[in-house]
Amino acid sequence: MTSSQPTALIADDEPLLRSALTRLLTAAWPELNIVAEARNGREAQELFQTFKPTVCFLDIHMPGMTGIEVARQIGRQAHFVFVTAYSEYAVEAFAQGALDYLVKPVVPERLAETVSRLRERLGAKQETPDIETLLDKLEARLQKKAAPEPLRWIKASIGQSVRMISVEDIDFLRSDEKYTLVGWRDHEGKAAEALIRTPIKELLAQLDDNLFVQIHRSVVVNLDRISHVIRGDNETATVFLKGRSDNLPVSRSYLHHFKQM
């Protein structure tokens, strides 16, 4: 091996995907010497310090340390290719060419494009770029992607049947010690109620925060279903709902939702 021969580290916690990428790289880039394979982020960092590879292929999601965290530690000592299951992660950082990515499962055509870009950079002896800002952008996109999709349905037992309640049909949620009461509308628009075991805190984290807000430690309301709000004493208020006799308390901590009143 000459000193100019490119070397690589592959880091992925899935052995089959690690092996597949190794096999594809061997075919696409015969002169590349794969000097190390890591099973997680911490191992990748340690192996980099030992072998100092030219290129690091890093799975974004790994136990211990993410691929992004590993890249931050290595900095400008190597070129990076991120491997991800989500093409949405191909943000501006990738498009600008300073970072590259592969989507699982890796296909030969896409890998060939990546190899071509890496060869060009290495052949031109381009200095590895300062990627800190690009990693910040990528990490921000990752965090956004990691947020759970808004809840669409709630499963509730009503008598002997199981009812799938659309979140759009829910007027409010109110919790007690063991259950959460779901106030909703049936297909005819009539007010109905059901009890579920899921805590209100867990439900709130999955609801669209543009539509549902917490107004009391035990109450969440659908903003579209509010008829009017009446202020009370001691910085409290009461919410009245459209087409229902229920009224809901607003505690001081959540009164800011109605500060325009």
HUPEZI-V75804 format. One record per pair of residues at least 12 apart in sequence whose ideal C-beta (glycine too) atoms are under 7 Angstrom apart, sorted by the first residue. I is the first residue (numbers start at 1). GAP is how many residues later the second one is. If there is no record, write none. Layout:
i->(I	I)
gap->(GAP	GAP)
//
This chain:
i->(1	5	5	6	6	6	6	6	7	7	7	7	7	8	8	8	8	8	8	8	8	9	9	9	9	9	9	9	9	9	9	10	10	10	10	11	11	11	11	11	11	11	11	11	11	12	12	13	13	13	13	13	17	18	20	21	21	22	22	24	24	24	28	28	28	28	29	35	35	36	36	40	40	40	41	41	41	41	41	41	41	42	42	44	44	45	45	45	48	53	54	54	54	55	55	55	55	56	56	56	57	57	58	58	58	58	58	59	60	60	60	60	60	67	68	68	68	71	71	72	76	76	78	79	79	79	80	81	81	81	81	82	82	83	83	84	84	84	85	86	87	88	89	89	89	89	89	91	91	91	92	93	93	93	97	98	98	98	99	99	100	100	102	148	150	150	150	151	151	151	151	152	153	153	153	154	154	154	156	156	156	158	163	165	165	165	167	169	169	170	170	170	170	171	171	171	171	171	171	171	172	172	172	172	172	172	173	173	173	174	174	175	175	175	179	179	179	180	180	180	180	180	181	181	182	182	183	183	191	191	200	200	204	211	211	213	214	215	215	215	215	215	216	216	216	216	217	219	219	221	221	225	225	226	226	227	227	227	228	229	229	229	231	235	235	236	236	236	236	237	237	237	238)
gap->(32	26	28	25	26	48	49	116	26	28	44	46	47	17	24	26	27	45	46	47	49	26	27	29	35	38	39	42	44	47	48	12	24	27	47	27	30	33	45	46	47	48	51	56	59	47	71	26	27	46	49	50	87	19	86	36	85	12	15	82	84	87	80	83	84	87	86	16	18	15	17	22	23	24	21	23	24	25	26	28	29	22	23	14	26	20	25	28	26	25	24	25	68	23	24	26	63	18	22	24	24	26	12	13	22	24	25	24	22	23	24	29	82	15	67	70	71	60	64	63	52	54	50	39	42	49	19	19	20	21	33	17	19	19	21	17	19	20	19	59	16	57	12	49	52	53	56	46	47	50	45	41	44	45	20	31	33	36	32	35	14	17	12	58	56	57	58	16	52	55	56	15	12	13	14	13	28	42	26	38	40	36	31	17	19	29	40	15	16	12	13	14	52	12	13	14	51	54	70	73	47	48	49	50	69	76	27	30	47	44	45	24	25	43	16	17	18	16	18	19	20	23	12	14	12	14	61	63	52	53	18	20	16	12	13	44	40	24	33	35	39	42	33	34	35	38	34	29	30	18	27	16	17	13	15	13	14	15	12	21	29	32	30	17	20	13	14	15	16	13	18	21	12)
//
